[in-house]
Amino acid sequence: MAVDDVHKTYIQKSQIFLYPSLLIKRGIKHVPIGTYVAWKGMYVPEDKKLICLYKLDDSAEFKQLEKKSLIGNKLFHDFQDLDENKAAYIFDLSMYSTDYDLFIQGKYSQMSEEYKQLIENFYKNNVNDYRVIESFLRPHKYYWVYRTIFNVEIENFRIAGELCSKPDFDKEELIINVKSLDNIFKMI
């Protein structure tokens, strides 16, 4: 998406702003099916967890990713095997506590410079994605673009402060069926 375009549907905010904290290289074959900050009955956003749902794969490539970047990740917290050949890898983002709290509040432009750099480095090899992400992290540089898109005065953007909506916690919550939860508790 270029900066001169606007998403009409919800974009997973945890995917954009939290997943880069895992320092997993962008553009790899195996990416999460979804990312979440809550898991119904297990985690709430205040737990500062990032839940990455993956389709399991027996390939050497996926096993290497799992060993090095998922289970071997310094932020790795837990693993849950799920139905339908899926798994949840849970990461603890407490070390980014202040930036995580700003994420929860939808105050992306107020994140620390170090955390912004981490996000921007993740997107830097795709010019269009980078510009959009930069507009979320540094909105003052892009008010004029959004002014043109929405045909409103720049002052309205200065008042709002952010160019990206807050996370929708209904869409940032992983919900699995009761049967899957029963299987998890049987394994414990």
C-alpha atoms as a printed R data frame, in Angstrom:
    type eleno elety resid chain resno       x       y      z
1   ATOM     1    CA   MET     A     1   0.000   0.000  0.000
2   ATOM     2    CA   ALA     A     2   1.386   3.378 -0.934
3   ATOM     3    CA   VAL     A     3   0.869   6.370  1.327
4   ATOM     4    CA   ASP     A     4  -1.619   7.742 -1.198
5   ATOM     5    CA   ASP     A     5  -3.913   4.769 -0.576
6   ATOM     6    CA   VAL     A     6  -6.001   3.941  2.488
7   ATOM     7    CA   HIS     A     7  -6.933   0.520  3.849
8   ATOM     8    CA   LYS     A     8 -10.669  -0.037  3.918
9   ATOM     9    CA   THR     A     9 -10.470  -3.048  6.260
10  ATOM    10    CA   TYR     A    10  -8.789  -3.578  9.622
11  ATOM    11    CA   ILE     A    11  -5.029  -4.100  9.572
12  ATOM    12    CA   GLN     A    12  -3.625  -6.312 12.341
13  ATOM    13    CA   LYS     A    13  -1.816  -3.735 14.496
14  ATOM    14    CA   SER     A    14   0.169  -6.377 16.391
15  ATOM    15    CA   GLN     A    15   1.549  -7.590 13.059
16  ATOM    16    CA   ILE     A    16   2.657  -4.078 12.092
17  ATOM    17    CA   PHE     A    17   3.976  -2.727 15.384
18  ATOM    18    CA   LEU     A    18   4.864  -5.724 17.597
19  ATOM    19    CA   TYR     A    19   5.957  -8.564 15.317
20  ATOM    20    CA   PRO     A    20   9.107  -6.627 14.235
21  ATOM    21    CA   SER     A    21  10.316  -6.803 17.873
22  ATOM    22    CA   LEU     A    22  10.995 -10.515 17.322
23  ATOM    23    CA   LEU     A    23  13.764  -9.560 14.864
24  ATOM    24    CA   ILE     A    24  12.631 -12.218 12.401
25  ATOM    25    CA   LYS     A    25  13.812 -11.373  8.914
26  ATOM    26    CA   ARG     A    26  11.086 -10.009  6.655
27  ATOM    27    CA   GLY     A    27  10.343 -11.828  3.412
28  ATOM    28    CA   ILE     A    28  10.858 -15.368  4.675
29  ATOM    29    CA   LYS     A    29   8.594 -18.154  3.465
30  ATOM    30    CA   HIS     A    30   6.994 -18.993  6.815
31  ATOM    31    CA   VAL     A    31   5.069 -16.123  8.364
32  ATOM    32    CA   PRO     A    32   2.385 -16.166 11.041
33  ATOM    33    CA   ILE     A    33  -1.206 -16.846 10.003
34  ATOM    34    CA   GLY     A    34  -2.075 -14.167 12.535
35  ATOM    35    CA   THR     A    35  -0.665 -12.219 15.454
36  ATOM    36    CA   TYR     A    36  -2.527 -11.330 18.631
37  ATOM    37    CA   VAL     A    37  -2.090  -9.547 21.965
38  ATOM    38    CA   ALA     A    38  -4.714 -11.623 23.746
39  ATOM    39    CA   TRP     A    39  -5.899 -15.223 23.814
40  ATOM    40    CA   LYS     A    40  -9.396 -15.835 25.108
41  ATOM    41    CA   GLY     A    41  -9.178 -17.479 28.520
42  ATOM    42    CA   MET     A    42  -5.365 -17.411 28.611
43  ATOM    43    CA   TYR     A    43  -3.870 -13.948 28.032
44  ATOM    44    CA   VAL     A    44  -5.128 -10.371 28.113
45  ATOM    45    CA   PRO     A    45  -3.408  -7.373 26.489
46  ATOM    46    CA   GLU     A    46  -2.008  -6.242 29.851
47  ATOM    47    CA   ASP     A    47   0.084  -9.449 29.998
48  ATOM    48    CA   LYS     A    48   2.354  -7.890 27.328
49  ATOM    49    CA   LYS     A    49   2.396 -11.029 25.194
50  ATOM    50    CA   LEU     A    50   2.530 -11.400 21.442
51  ATOM    51    CA   ILE     A    51   0.883 -14.598 20.225
52  ATOM    52    CA   CYS     A    52   1.932 -15.739 16.767
53  ATOM    53    CA   LEU     A    53  -0.214 -18.405 15.140
54  ATOM    54    CA   TYR     A    54   1.662 -20.579 12.650
55  ATOM    55    CA   LYS     A    55   0.741 -23.435 10.370
56  ATOM    56    CA   LEU     A    56   3.166 -26.217 11.333
57  ATOM    57    CA   ASP     A    57   5.456 -27.530  8.634
58  ATOM    58    CA   ASP     A    58   7.849 -30.504  8.646
59  ATOM    59    CA   SER     A    59  10.270 -28.840  6.245
60  ATOM    60    CA   ALA     A    60  13.880 -28.223  7.243
61  ATOM    61    CA   GLU     A    61  13.311 -24.518  6.543
62  ATOM    62    CA   PHE     A    62  10.479 -24.274  9.086
63  ATOM    63    CA   LYS     A    63  12.374 -26.361 11.652
64  ATOM    64    CA   GLN     A    64  15.313 -23.943 11.327
65  ATOM    65    CA   LEU     A    65  13.000 -20.940 11.757
66  ATOM    66    CA   GLU     A    66  11.427 -22.570 14.801
67  ATOM    67    CA   LYS     A    67  14.777 -23.447 16.368
68  ATOM    68    CA   LYS     A    68  16.468 -20.101 15.735
69  ATOM    69    CA   SER     A    69  13.751 -17.452 15.629
70  ATOM    70    CA   LEU     A    70  10.697 -18.828 17.405
71  ATOM    71    CA   ILE     A    71  11.620 -21.131 20.304
72  ATOM    72    CA   GLY     A    72  15.187 -19.812 20.152
73  ATOM    73    CA   ASN     A    73  14.018 -16.183 20.299
74  ATOM    74    CA   LYS     A    74  15.140 -14.217 23.370
75  ATOM    75    CA   LEU     A    75  11.507 -13.126 23.827
76  ATOM    76    CA   PHE     A    76  10.083 -16.688 23.603
77  ATOM    77    CA   HIS     A    77   7.705 -17.480 26.457
78  ATOM    78    CA   ASP     A    78   5.593 -20.532 25.569
79  ATOM    79    CA   PHE     A    79   4.446 -22.901 22.841
80  ATOM    80    CA   GLN     A    80   0.979 -24.407 22.446
81  ATOM    81    CA   ASP     A    81   0.224 -27.172 19.950
82  ATOM    82    CA   LEU     A    82  -3.241 -26.674 18.455
83  ATOM    83    CA   ASP     A    83  -5.690 -28.536 16.253
84  ATOM    84    CA   GLU     A    84  -5.502 -28.504 12.456
85  ATOM    85    CA   ASN     A    85  -1.687 -28.643 12.415
86  ATOM    86    CA   LYS     A    86  -1.358 -25.168 13.924
87  ATOM    87    CA   ALA     A    87   0.652 -23.881 16.857
88  ATOM    88    CA   ALA     A    88   0.832 -20.740 18.937
89  ATOM    89    CA   TYR     A    89   4.218 -19.306 19.817
90  ATOM    90    CA   ILE     A    90   3.917 -16.841 22.675
91  ATOM    91    CA   PHE     A    91   6.488 -14.096 23.226
92  ATOM    92    CA   ASP     A    92   6.940 -11.889 26.282
93  ATOM    93    CA   LEU     A    93   7.302  -8.229 25.313
94  ATOM    94    CA   SER     A    94   7.852  -6.946 28.866
95  ATOM    95    CA   MET     A    95  11.305  -5.675 27.923
96  ATOM    96    CA   TYR     A    96   9.487  -3.208 25.641
97  ATOM    97    CA   SER     A    97   6.977  -2.331 28.343
98  ATOM    98    CA   THR     A    98   6.704   1.423 27.679
99  ATOM    99    CA   ASP     A    99   6.483   0.978 23.901
100 ATOM   100    CA   TYR     A   100   3.979  -1.856 24.339
101 ATOM   101    CA   ASP     A   101   1.793   0.362 26.536
102 ATOM   102    CA   LEU     A   102   1.916   3.108 23.885
103 ATOM   103    CA   PHE     A   103   0.938   0.484 21.279
104 ATOM   104    CA   ILE     A   104  -2.086  -0.513 23.402
105 ATOM   105    CA   GLN     A   105  -3.116   3.158 23.561
106 ATOM   106    CA   GLY     A   106  -2.627   3.622 19.810
107 ATOM   107    CA   LYS     A   107   0.098   6.218 20.399
108 ATOM   108    CA   TYR     A   108   2.536   4.842 17.841
109 ATOM   109    CA   SER     A   109   4.238   8.186 17.166
110 ATOM   110    CA   GLN     A   110   5.169   8.426 20.861
111 ATOM   111    CA   MET     A   111   7.095   5.140 20.916
112 ATOM   112    CA   SER     A   112  10.784   5.396 21.743
113 ATOM   113    CA   GLU     A   113  13.189   6.250 18.964
114 ATOM   114    CA   GLU     A   114  14.916   2.870 19.448
115 ATOM   115    CA   TYR     A   115  11.659   0.972 19.035
116 ATOM   116    CA   LYS     A   116  10.663   3.048 15.994
117 ATOM   117    CA   GLN     A   117  14.027   2.183 14.426
118 ATOM   118    CA   LEU     A   118  13.391  -1.518 15.095
119 ATOM   119    CA   ILE     A   119  10.060  -1.294 13.242
120 ATOM   120    CA   GLU     A   120  11.448   0.797 10.399
121 ATOM   121    CA   ASN     A   121  14.362  -1.613  9.922
122 ATOM   122    CA   PHE     A   122  11.861  -4.442  9.495
123 ATOM   123    CA   TYR     A   123  10.091  -2.609  6.651
124 ATOM   124    CA   LYS     A   124  13.050  -0.808  5.062
125 ATOM   125    CA   ASN     A   125  13.394  -3.108  2.023
126 ATOM   126    CA   ASN     A   126   9.891  -2.325  0.746
127 ATOM   127    CA   VAL     A   127   9.593   1.361 -0.121
128 ATOM   128    CA   ASN     A   128   5.785   1.521 -0.123
129 ATOM   129    CA   ASP     A   129   5.389  -0.357  3.168
130 ATOM   130    CA   TYR     A   130   8.184   1.692  4.698
131 ATOM   131    CA   ARG     A   131   6.489   4.981  3.804
132 ATOM   132    CA   VAL     A   132   3.187   3.879  5.290
133 ATOM   133    CA   ILE     A   133   4.833   2.643  8.480
134 ATOM   134    CA   GLU     A   134   6.929   5.797  8.702
135 ATOM   135    CA   SER     A   135   3.755   7.867  8.345
136 ATOM   136    CA   PHE     A   136   2.331   6.033 11.383
137 ATOM   137    CA   LEU     A   137   5.506   6.479 13.439
138 ATOM   138    CA   ARG     A   138   6.329  10.023 12.284
139 ATOM   139    CA   PRO     A   139   2.948  11.485 11.268
140 ATOM   140    CA   HIS     A   140   4.066  15.131 11.200
141 ATOM   141    CA   LYS     A   141   6.113  14.351  8.069
142 ATOM   142    CA   TYR     A   142   2.993  13.070  6.263
143 ATOM   143    CA   TYR     A   143   0.161  15.402  7.283
144 ATOM   144    CA   TRP     A   144   0.211  17.011  3.840
145 ATOM   145    CA   VAL     A   145  -0.231  13.607  2.117
146 ATOM   146    CA   TYR     A   146  -3.169  12.626  4.301
147 ATOM   147    CA   ARG     A   147  -4.611  16.124  3.905
148 ATOM   148    CA   THR     A   148  -4.792  15.471  0.155
149 ATOM   149    CA   ILE     A   149  -6.268  11.973  0.589
150 ATOM   150    CA   PHE     A   150  -9.003  13.052  3.016
151 ATOM   151    CA   ASN     A   151  -9.418  16.659  1.888
152 ATOM   152    CA   VAL     A   152  -9.251  18.053  5.411
153 ATOM   153    CA   GLU     A   153  -7.144  20.730  7.042
154 ATOM   154    CA   ILE     A   154  -3.726  19.733  8.393
155 ATOM   155    CA   GLU     A   155  -4.708  21.122 11.785
156 ATOM   156    CA   ASN     A   156  -7.192  18.239 12.150
157 ATOM   157    CA   PHE     A   157  -4.305  15.760 11.934
158 ATOM   158    CA   ARG     A   158  -2.238  17.745 14.424
159 ATOM   159    CA   ILE     A   159  -5.141  17.606 16.872
160 ATOM   160    CA   ALA     A   160  -5.687  13.862 16.348
161 ATOM   161    CA   GLY     A   161  -1.946  13.228 16.522
162 ATOM   162    CA   GLU     A   162  -1.941   9.739 15.020
163 ATOM   163    CA   LEU     A   163  -2.503   8.591 11.450
164 ATOM   164    CA   CYS     A   164  -3.204   4.959 12.334
165 ATOM   165    CA   SER     A   165  -6.194   3.794 14.346
166 ATOM   166    CA   LYS     A   166  -5.884   2.158 17.759
167 ATOM   167    CA   PRO     A   167  -5.796  -1.632 17.992
168 ATOM   168    CA   ASP     A   168  -9.222  -3.276 17.861
169 ATOM   169    CA   PHE     A   169  -8.939  -5.763 20.714
170 ATOM   170    CA   ASP     A   170 -11.753  -7.902 19.347
171 ATOM   171    CA   LYS     A   171  -9.575  -8.477 16.279
172 ATOM   172    CA   GLU     A   172  -6.346  -8.724 18.260
173 ATOM   173    CA   GLU     A   173  -7.616 -11.650 20.354
174 ATOM   174    CA   LEU     A   174  -6.988 -15.258 19.385
175 ATOM   175    CA   ILE     A   175 -10.100 -17.357 19.855
176 ATOM   176    CA   ILE     A   176  -9.923 -21.109 19.529
177 ATOM   177    CA   ASN     A   177 -12.745 -23.556 19.973
178 ATOM   178    CA   VAL     A   178 -13.374 -25.331 23.276
179 ATOM   179    CA   LYS     A   179 -12.231 -28.683 21.869
180 ATOM   180    CA   SER     A   180  -8.769 -27.237 21.230
181 ATOM   181    CA   LEU     A   181  -8.588 -25.838 24.748
182 ATOM   182    CA   ASP     A   182  -9.649 -29.224 26.160
183 ATOM   183    CA   ASN     A   183  -6.790 -30.861 24.234
184 ATOM   184    CA   ILE     A   184  -4.294 -28.343 25.610
185 ATOM   185    CA   PHE     A   185  -5.387 -28.960 29.214
186 ATOM   186    CA   LYS     A   186  -5.241 -32.744 28.713
187 ATOM   187    CA   MET     A   187  -1.594 -32.438 27.659
188 ATOM   188    CA   ILE     A   188  -0.687 -30.536 30.851
